[in-house]
């Protein structure tokens, strides 16, 4: 069993509860940890025997382009889309972070972490 991580994928997207956020947009970070059997890829050095993380990135990018109000909703959509495309994933962690959220004070980011 192995883990494949895609870390700090950065997107400029239009998510948020405030109308302004869906117009002006903000920076977001997405991290994925995918658990899967990597033994065949380890021995064959064959891309078709593992999870193609270029495809995973494309899935995440596509989901980040769809407006949502909640980070929970975004993370769930990403997780479902990735697991649908790669059913060999046995466990998936998705972390979605909004950089400098408009909370009325100084805060680096707010994040949601889902386990699937």
DRENTORKOL-3810 file (N, C-alpha, C; in nm, 4 decimals):
REM DRENTORKOL-3810
@n.u->0.0847; n.v->-0.1170; n.w->0.0000; ca.u->0.0000; ca.v->0.0000; ca.w->0.0000; c.u->0.0893; c.v->0.1234; c.w->0.0000
@n.u->0.0493; n.v->0.2238; n.w->-0.0750; ca.u->0.1261; ca.v->0.3472; ca.w->-0.0806; c.u->0.0346; c.v->0.4677; c.w->-0.0769
@n.u->0.0960; n.v->0.5831; n.w->-0.0667; ca.u->0.0230; ca.v->0.7095; ca.w->-0.0677; c.u->0.0808; c.v->0.7973; c.w->-0.1770
@n.u->-0.0070; n.v->0.8592; n.w->-0.2530; ca.u->0.0315; ca.v->0.9557; ca.w->-0.3551; c.u->-0.0242; c.v->1.0897; c.w->-0.3098
@n.u->0.0634; n.v->1.1893; n.w->-0.2999; ca.u->0.0243; ca.v->1.3206; ca.w->-0.2500; c.u->0.0381; c.v->1.4258; c.w->-0.3593
@n.u->-0.0617; n.v->1.5087; n.w->-0.3727; ca.u->-0.0544; ca.v->1.6299; ca.w->-0.4535; c.u->-0.0725; c.v->1.7442; c.w->-0.3548
@n.u->0.0298; n.v->1.8263; n.w->-0.3407; ca.u->0.0301; ca.v->1.9253; ca.w->-0.2342; c.u->0.0386; c.v->2.0678; c.w->-0.2883
@n.u->-0.0338; n.v->2.1556; n.w->-0.2203; ca.u->-0.0303; ca.v->2.2986; ca.w->-0.2490; c.u->-0.0634; c.v->2.3334; c.w->-0.3937
@n.u->-0.1633; n.v->2.2648; n.w->-0.4484; ca.u->-0.2132; ca.v->2.3054; ca.w->-0.5798; c.u->-0.2834; c.v->2.4388; c.w->-0.5593
@n.u->-0.2432; n.v->2.5399; n.w->-0.6325; ca.u->-0.2980; ca.v->2.6741; ca.w->-0.6114; c.u->-0.3899; c.v->2.7134; c.w->-0.7269
@n.u->-0.5037; n.v->2.7691; n.w->-0.6894; ca.u->-0.6041; ca.v->2.8119; ca.w->-0.7878; c.u->-0.6579; c.v->2.9487; c.w->-0.7490
@n.u->-0.6920; n.v->3.0264; n.w->-0.8479; ca.u->-0.7678; ca.v->3.1498; ca.w->-0.8254; c.u->-0.9107; c.v->3.1170; c.w->-0.8653
@n.u->-1.0006; n.v->3.1196; n.w->-0.7666; ca.u->-1.1376; ca.v->3.0749; ca.w->-0.7894; c.u->-1.2361; c.v->3.1715; c.w->-0.7261
@n.u->-1.3631; n.v->3.1457; n.w->-0.7491; ca.u->-1.4705; ca.v->3.2373; ca.w->-0.7100; c.u->-1.5685; c.v->3.1691; c.w->-0.6151
@n.u->-1.5167; n.v->3.1265; n.w->-0.4996; ca.u->-1.5965; ca.v->3.0581; ca.w->-0.3994; c.u->-1.6164; c.v->3.1484; c.w->-0.2786
@n.u->-1.7322; n.v->3.1358; n.w->-0.2149; ca.u->-1.7554; ca.v->3.2080; ca.w->-0.0911; c.u->-1.9025; c.v->3.2380; c.w->-0.0708
@n.u->-1.9364; n.v->3.2695; n.w->0.0528; ca.u->-2.0756; ca.v->3.3011; ca.w->0.0871; c.u->-2.1137; c.v->3.4443; c.w->0.0498
@n.u->-2.0151; n.v->3.5339; n.w->0.0453; ca.u->-2.0435; ca.v->3.6729; ca.w->0.0102; c.u->-2.0449; c.v->3.6898; c.w->-0.1413
@n.u->-2.1390; n.v->3.7699; n.w->-0.1905; ca.u->-2.1497; ca.v->3.7940; ca.w->-0.3353; c.u->-2.0173; c.v->3.8462; c.w->-0.3911
@n.u->-1.9496; n.v->3.9304; n.w->-0.3139; ca.u->-1.8231; ca.v->3.9884; ca.w->-0.3592; c.u->-1.7183; c.v->3.8799; c.w->-0.3872
@n.u->-1.7185; n.v->3.7763; n.w->-0.3027; ca.u->-1.6214; ca.v->3.6678; ca.w->-0.3203; c.u->-1.6430; c.v->3.5948; c.w->-0.4523
@n.u->-1.7680; n.v->3.5848; n.w->-0.4935; ca.u->-1.7980; ca.v->3.5142; ca.w->-0.6183; c.u->-1.7762; c.v->3.6026; c.w->-0.7404
@n.u->-1.7483; n.v->3.7312; n.w->-0.7166; ca.u->-1.7171; ca.v->3.8235; ca.w->-0.8267; c.u->-1.5668; c.v->3.8507; c.w->-0.8315
@n.u->-1.5098; n.v->3.8847; n.w->-0.7162; ca.u->-1.3683; ca.v->3.9231; ca.w->-0.7082; c.u->-1.2771; c.v->3.8004; c.w->-0.7082
@n.u->-1.3182; n.v->3.6958; n.w->-0.6387; ca.u->-1.2383; ca.v->3.5740; ca.w->-0.6308; c.u->-1.1332; c.v->3.5797; c.w->-0.5217
@n.u->-1.0613; n.v->3.4697; n.w->-0.5077; ca.u->-0.9594; ca.v->3.4573; ca.w->-0.4037; c.u->-0.8661; c.v->3.3420; c.w->-0.4406
@n.u->-0.7551; n.v->3.3330; n.w->-0.3682; ca.u->-0.6604; ca.v->3.2225; ca.w->-0.3872; c.u->-0.6988; c.v->3.1069; c.w->-0.2961
@n.u->-0.6854; n.v->2.9872; n.w->-0.3500; ca.u->-0.7163; ca.v->2.8645; ca.w->-0.2770; c.u->-0.6019; c.v->2.7655; c.w->-0.2946
@n.u->-0.5817; n.v->2.6823; n.w->-0.1932; ca.u->-0.4858; ca.v->2.5724; ca.w->-0.2006; c.u->-0.5616; c.v->2.4421; c.w->-0.1818
@n.u->-0.5205; n.v->2.3394; n.w->-0.2559; ca.u->-0.5811; ca.v->2.2073; ca.w->-0.2435; c.u->-0.4698; c.v->2.1054; c.w->-0.2255
@n.u->-0.4880; n.v->2.0173; n.w->-0.1254; ca.u->-0.3966; ca.v->1.9061; ca.w->-0.1004; c.u->-0.4757; c.v->1.7764; c.w->-0.1057
@n.u->-0.4192; n.v->1.6751; n.w->-0.1692; ca.u->-0.4808; ca.v->1.5433; ca.w->-0.1743; c.u->-0.3804; c.v->1.4390; c.w->-0.1273
@n.u->-0.4298; n.v->1.3440; n.w->-0.0503; ca.u->-0.3519; ca.v->1.2246; ca.w->-0.0161; c.u->-0.4365; c.v->1.1056; c.w->-0.0582
@n.u->-0.3845; n.v->1.0277; n.w->-0.1522; ca.u->-0.4570; ca.v->0.9131; ca.w->-0.2071; c.u->-0.3845; c.v->0.7850; c.w->-0.1672
@n.u->-0.4548; n.v->0.6965; n.w->-0.0967; ca.u->-0.3977; ca.v->0.5678; ca.w->-0.0594; c.u->-0.4428; c.v->0.4635; c.w->-0.1615
@n.u->-0.3467; n.v->0.3853; n.w->-0.2100; ca.u->-0.3746; ca.v->0.2843; ca.w->-0.3106; c.u->-0.2639; c.v->0.1801; c.w->-0.3105
@n.u->-0.2884; n.v->0.0689; n.w->-0.3746; ca.u->-0.1869; ca.v->-0.0348; ca.w->-0.3898; c.u->-0.0906; c.v->0.0099; c.w->-0.4998
@n.u->0.0322; n.v->0.0369; n.w->-0.4634; ca.u->0.1317; ca.v->0.0840; ca.w->-0.5599; c.u->0.2305; c.v->-0.0261; c.w->-0.6016
@n.u->0.2073; n.v->-0.1494; n.w->-0.5586; ca.u->0.3060; ca.v->-0.2554; ca.w->-0.5816; c.u->0.3336; c.v->-0.2810; c.w->-0.7299
@n.u->0.2304; n.v->-0.2806; n.w->-0.8140; ca.u->0.2549; ca.v->-0.3045; ca.w->-0.9578; c.u->0.3360; c.v->-0.1918; c.w->-1.0200
@n.u->0.3043; n.v->-0.0680; n.w->-0.9844; ca.u->0.3798; ca.v->0.0460; ca.w->-1.0374; c.u->0.5252; c.v->0.0416; c.w->-0.9902
@n.u->0.5440; n.v->-0.0040; n.w->-0.8665; ca.u->0.6797; ca.v->-0.0129; ca.w->-0.8120; c.u->0.7664; c.v->-0.1097; c.w->-0.8921
@n.u->0.7076; n.v->-0.2193; n.w->-0.9374; ca.u->0.7864; ca.v->-0.3218; ca.w->-1.0067; c.u->0.7885; c.v->-0.3053; c.w->-1.1578
@n.u->0.6825; n.v->-0.2460; n.w->-1.2153; ca.u->0.6748; ca.v->-0.2367; ca.w->-1.3613; c.u->0.7191; c.v->-0.1023; c.w->-1.4169
@n.u->0.7205; n.v->0.0020; n.w->-1.3331; ca.u->0.7542; ca.v->0.1374; ca.w->-1.3786; c.u->0.6590; c.v->0.1821; c.w->-1.4897
@n.u->0.5317; n.v->0.1386; n.w->-1.4796; ca.u->0.4308; ca.v->0.1633; ca.w->-1.5825; c.u->0.3246; c.v->0.2586; c.w->-1.5281
@n.u->0.3064; n.v->0.3712; n.w->-1.5953; ca.u->0.2095; ca.v->0.4730; ca.w->-1.5537; c.u->0.0680; c.v->0.4172; c.w->-1.5459
@n.u->0.0352; n.v->0.3213; n.w->-1.6291; ca.u->-0.0999; ca.v->0.2646; ca.w->-1.6317; c.u->-0.1273; c.v->0.1723; c.w->-1.5121
@n.u->-0.0270; n.v->0.1495; n.w->-1.4303; ca.u->-0.0431; ca.v->0.0639; ca.w->-1.3122; c.u->-0.0527; c.v->0.1465; c.w->-1.1834
@n.u->-0.0755; n.v->0.2759; n.w->-1.1981; ca.u->-0.0867; ca.v->0.3632; ca.w->-1.0821; c.u->-0.1887; c.v->0.4726; c.w->-1.1107
@n.u->-0.1983; n.v->0.5675; n.w->-1.0209; ca.u->-0.2887; ca.v->0.6812; ca.w->-1.0380; c.u->-0.2118; c.v->0.7915; c.w->-1.1094
@n.u->-0.2628; n.v->0.8320; n.w->-1.2227; ca.u->-0.1993; ca.v->0.9361; ca.w->-1.3035; c.u->-0.2293; c.v->1.0713; c.w->-1.2385
@n.u->-0.1296; n.v->1.1313; n.w->-1.1748; ca.u->-0.1577; ca.v->1.2541; ca.w->-1.1011; c.u->-0.1772; c.v->1.3747; c.w->-1.1919
@n.u->-0.1411; n.v->1.3649; n.w->-1.3186; ca.u->-0.1759; ca.v->1.4714; ca.w->-1.4129; c.u->-0.3281; c.v->1.4724; c.w->-1.4337
@n.u->-0.3881; n.v->1.3543; n.w->-1.4423; ca.u->-0.5338; ca.v->1.3448; ca.w->-1.4522; c.u->-0.6013; c.v->1.3947; c.w->-1.3253
@n.u->-0.5432; n.v->1.3593; n.w->-1.2113; ca.u->-0.5994; ca.v->1.4055; ca.w->-1.0838; c.u->-0.5977; c.v->1.5576; c.w->-1.0791
@n.u->-0.4859; n.v->1.6176; n.w->-1.1175; ca.u->-0.4766; ca.v->1.7639; ca.w->-1.1184; c.u->-0.5860; c.v->1.8240; c.w->-1.2087
@n.u->-0.6074; n.v->1.7656; n.w->-1.3237; ca.u->-0.7106; ca.v->1.8159; ca.w->-1.4158; c.u->-0.8501; c.v->1.8082; c.w->-1.3534
@n.u->-0.8765; n.v->1.7012; n.w->-1.2803; ca.u->-1.0050; ca.v->1.6867; ca.w->-1.2118; c.u->-1.0217; c.v->1.7962; c.w->-1.1072
@n.u->-0.9182; n.v->1.8175; n.w->-1.0272; ca.u->-0.9234; ca.v->1.9207; ca.w->-0.9237; c.u->-0.9435; c.v->2.0575; c.w->-0.9874
@n.u->-0.8686; n.v->2.0870; n.w->-1.0914; ca.u->-0.8797; ca.v->2.2163; ca.w->-1.1617; c.u->-1.0219; c.v->2.2370; c.w->-1.2123
@n.u->-1.0798; n.v->2.1342; n.w->-1.2710; ca.u->-1.2159; ca.v->2.1426; ca.w->-1.3231; c.u->-1.3155; c.v->2.1727; c.w->-1.2111
@n.u->-1.3015; n.v->2.1054; n.w->-1.0975; ca.u->-1.3927; ca.v->2.1280; ca.w->-0.9850; c.u->-1.3727; c.v->2.2666; c.w->-0.9236
@n.u->-1.2505; n.v->2.3157; n.w->-0.9221; ca.u->-1.2238; ca.v->2.4486; ca.w->-0.8669; c.u->-1.2807; c.v->2.5599; c.w->-0.9550
@n.u->-1.3073; n.v->2.5305; n.w->-1.0805; ca.u->-1.3654; ca.v->2.6305; ca.w->-1.1709; c.u->-1.5164; c.v->2.6466; c.w->-1.1521
@n.u->-1.5790; n.v->2.5555; n.w->-1.0777; ca.u->-1.7226; ca.v->2.5626; ca.w->-1.0507; c.u->-1.7448; c.v->2.6377; c.w->-0.9199
@n.u->-1.8259; n.v->2.7422; n.w->-0.9229; ca.u->-1.8496; ca.v->2.8232; ca.w->-0.8032; c.u->-1.9240; c.v->2.7450; c.w->-0.6957
@n.u->-1.8809; n.v->2.7669; n.w->-0.5720; ca.u->-1.9461; ca.v->2.7096; ca.w->-0.4541; c.u->-1.9416; c.v->2.8136; c.w->-0.3431
@n.u->-2.0312; n.v->2.7991; n.w->-0.2468; ca.u->-2.0290; ca.v->2.8865; ca.w->-0.1303; c.u->-1.9388; c.v->2.8308; c.w->-0.0205
@n.u->-1.9364; n.v->2.6986; n.w->-0.0054; ca.u->-1.8680; ca.v->2.6372; ca.w->0.1083; c.u->-1.7472; c.v->2.5525; c.w->0.0668
@n.u->-1.6423; n.v->2.5598; n.w->0.1480; ca.u->-1.5244; ca.v->2.4754; ca.w->0.1253; c.u->-1.5596; c.v->2.3276; c.w->0.1363
@n.u->-1.6533; n.v->2.2951; n.w->0.2253; ca.u->-1.6970; ca.v->2.1559; ca.w->0.2406; c.u->-1.7535; c.v->2.1011; c.w->0.1100
@n.u->-1.8302; n.v->2.1844; n.w->0.0415; ca.u->-1.8915; ca.v->2.1443; ca.w->-0.0855; c.u->-1.7846; c.v->2.1209; c.w->-0.1924
@n.u->-1.6879; n.v->2.2116; n.w->-0.1985; ca.u->-1.5786; ca.v->2.1975; ca.w->-0.2956; c.u->-1.5004; c.v->2.0691; c.w->-0.2688
@n.u->-1.4626; n.v->2.0482; n.w->-0.1426; ca.u->-1.3831; ca.v->1.9298; ca.w->-0.1077; c.u->-1.4582; c.v->1.8009; c.w->-0.1402
@n.u->-1.5873; n.v->1.7984; n.w->-0.1114; ca.u->-1.6679; ca.v->1.6801; ca.w->-0.1402; c.u->-1.6750; c.v->1.6526; c.w->-0.2900
@n.u->-1.6974; n.v->1.7572; n.w->-0.3687; ca.u->-1.7021; ca.v->1.7404; ca.w->-0.5152; c.u->-1.5705; c.v->1.6863; c.w->-0.5684
@n.u->-1.4599; n.v->1.7428; n.w->-0.5202; ca.u->-1.3280; ca.v->1.6962; ca.w->-0.5646; c.u->-1.3097; c.v->1.5491; c.w->-0.5279
@n.u->-1.3393; n.v->1.5147; n.w->-0.4041; ca.u->-1.3220; ca.v->1.3766; ca.w->-0.3590; c.u->-1.4041; c.v->1.2781; c.w->-0.4385
@n.u->-1.5301; n.v->1.3102; n.w->-0.4611; ca.u->-1.6168; ca.v->1.2205; ca.w->-0.5371; c.u->-1.5688; c.v->1.2047; c.w->-0.6809
@n.u->-1.5263; n.v->1.3147; n.w->-0.7421; ca.u->-1.4795; ca.v->1.3085; ca.w->-0.8816; c.u->-1.3509; c.v->1.2268; c.w->-0.8936
@n.u->-1.2585; n.v->1.2458; n.w->-0.7999; ca.u->-1.1319; ca.v->1.1715; ca.w->-0.8043; c.u->-1.1569; c.v->1.0228; c.w->-0.7790
@n.u->-1.2384; n.v->0.9905; n.w->-0.6784; ca.u->-1.2653; ca.v->0.8489; ca.w->-0.6489; c.u->-1.3460; c.v->0.7821; c.w->-0.7604
@n.u->-1.4312; n.v->0.8576; n.w->-0.8261; ca.u->-1.5069; ca.v->0.8032; ca.w->-0.9386; c.u->-1.4133; c.v->0.7652; c.w->-1.0537
@n.u->-1.3146; n.v->0.8494; n.w->-1.0799; ca.u->-1.2203; ca.v->0.8233; ca.w->-1.1894; c.u->-1.1191; c.v->0.7152; c.w->-1.1518
@n.u->-1.0816; n.v->0.7101; n.w->-1.0241; ca.u->-0.9802; ca.v->0.6143; ca.w->-0.9787; c.u->-1.0372; c.v->0.5311; c.w->-0.8633
@n.u->-1.1202; n.v->0.4318; n.w->-0.8942; ca.u->-1.1829; ca.v->0.3522; ca.w->-0.7880; c.u->-1.0838; c.v->0.2688; c.w->-0.7070
@n.u->-0.9602; n.v->0.2560; n.w->-0.7524; ca.u->-0.8601; ca.v->0.1805; ca.w->-0.6777; c.u->-0.8092; c.v->0.2569; c.w->-0.5545
@n.u->-0.8503; n.v->0.3822; n.w->-0.5386; ca.u->-0.8144; ca.v->0.4585; ca.w->-0.4188; c.u->-0.8917; c.v->0.4004; c.w->-0.3007
@n.u->-0.8191; n.v->0.3581; n.w->-0.1981; ca.u->-0.8838; ca.v->0.2984; ca.w->-0.0812; c.u->-0.9171; c.v->0.4024; c.w->0.0249
@n.u->-0.8439; n.v->0.5108; n.w->0.0280; ca.u->-0.8708; ca.v->0.6196; ca.w->0.1215; c.u->-0.8209; c.v->0.7494; c.w->0.0592
@n.u->-0.8977; n.v->0.8553; n.w->0.0795; ca.u->-0.8643; ca.v->0.9842; ca.w->0.0191; c.u->-0.8834; c.v->1.0932; c.w->0.1224
@n.u->-0.7825; n.v->1.1798; n.w->0.1363; ca.u->-0.7918; ca.v->1.2992; ca.w->0.2196; c.u->-0.7861; c.v->1.4200; c.w->0.1275
@n.u->-0.8792; n.v->1.5126; n.w->0.1465; ca.u->-0.8845; ca.v->1.6340; ca.w->0.0659; c.u->-0.8838; c.v->1.7523; c.w->0.1604
@n.u->-0.7893; n.v->1.8422; n.w->0.1402; ca.u->-0.7841; ca.v->1.9655; ca.w->0.2187; c.u->-0.7967; c.v->2.0826; c.w->0.1221
@n.u->-0.8960; n.v->2.1683; n.w->0.1461; ca.u->-0.9165; ca.v->2.2883; ca.w->0.0658; c.u->-0.9005; c.v->2.4080; c.w->0.1590
@n.u->-0.8133; n.v->2.5012; n.w->0.1218; ca.u->-0.7848; ca.v->2.6187; ca.w->0.2033; c.u->-0.8120; c.v->2.7459; c.w->0.1247
@n.u->-0.8733; n.v->2.8423; n.w->0.1909; ca.u->-0.8932; ca.v->2.9763; ca.w->0.1334; c.u->-0.7888; c.v->3.0677; c.w->0.1960
@n.u->-0.7092; n.v->3.1321; n.w->0.1118; ca.u->-0.6030; ca.v->3.2210; ca.w->0.1574; c.u->-0.6632; c.v->3.3585; c.w->0.1893
@n.u->-0.6216; n.v->3.4167; n.w->0.3004; ca.u->-0.6688; ca.v->3.5497; ca.w->0.3434; c.u->-0.8213; c.v->3.5631; c.w->0.3355
@n.u->-0.8942; n.v->3.4787; n.w->0.4060; ca.u->-1.0404; ca.v->3.4866; ca.w->0.3995; c.u->-1.0918; c.v->3.6162; c.w->0.4631
@n.u->-1.2041; n.v->3.6674; n.w->0.4113; ca.u->-1.2585; ca.v->3.7933; ca.w->0.4645; c.u->-1.3350; c.v->3.7714; c.w->0.5952
@n.u->-1.2608; n.v->3.7567; n.w->0.7056; ca.u->-1.3233; ca.v->3.7292; ca.w->0.8345; c.u->-1.3182; c.v->3.8485; c.w->0.9291
@n.u->-1.2716; n.v->3.9626; n.w->0.8799; ca.u->-1.2682; ca.v->4.0819; ca.w->0.9630; c.u->-1.1406; c.v->4.0989; c.w->1.0429
@n.u->-1.0398; n.v->4.0209; n.w->1.0134; ca.u->-0.9122; ca.v->4.0319; ca.w->1.0835; c.u->-0.8039; c.v->3.9582; c.w->1.0084
@n.u->-0.6824; n.v->3.9634; n.w->1.0619; ca.u->-0.5678; ca.v->3.8990; ca.w->0.9978; c.u->-0.5734; c.v->3.7483; c.w->1.0216
@n.u->-0.5822; n.v->3.6720; n.w->0.9135; ca.u->-0.5781; ca.v->3.5261; ca.w->0.9202; c.u->-0.5180; c.v->3.4758; c.w->0.7897
@n.u->-0.4224; n.v->3.3852; n.w->0.7999; ca.u->-0.3540; ca.v->3.3346; ca.w->0.6803; c.u->-0.4476; c.v->3.2559; c.w->0.5900
@n.u->-0.5205; n.v->3.1628; n.w->0.6512; ca.u->-0.6086; ca.v->3.0793; ca.w->0.5708; c.u->-0.7080; c.v->3.0070; c.w->0.6604
@n.u->-0.8138; n.v->2.9611; n.w->0.5998; ca.u->-0.9106; ca.v->2.8745; ca.w->0.6650; c.u->-0.9189; c.v->2.7493; c.w->0.5782
@n.u->-0.9308; n.v->2.6311; n.w->0.6430; ca.u->-0.9251; ca.v->2.5065; ca.w->0.5670; c.u->-1.0341; c.v->2.4106; c.w->0.6114
@n.u->-1.0688; n.v->2.3212; n.w->0.5196; ca.u->-1.1581; ca.v->2.2095; ca.w->0.5481; c.u->-1.0841; c.v->2.0832; c.w->0.5044
@n.u->-1.0860; n.v->1.9814; n.w->0.5903; ca.u->-1.0222; ca.v->1.8541; ca.w->0.5604; c.u->-1.1289; c.v->1.7453; c.w->0.5655
@n.u->-1.1471; n.v->1.6769; n.w->0.4518; ca.u->-1.2419; ca.v->1.5652; ca.w->0.4451; c.u->-1.1655; c.v->1.4352; c.w->0.4239
@n.u->-1.2166; n.v->1.3284; n.w->0.4839; ca.u->-1.1609; ca.v->1.1938; ca.w->0.4679; c.u->-1.2680; c.v->1.1094; c.w->0.4003
@n.u->-1.2288; n.v->1.0399; n.w->0.2949; ca.u->-1.3239; ca.v->0.9565; ca.w->0.2210; c.u->-1.2651; c.v->0.8180; c.w->0.2000
END
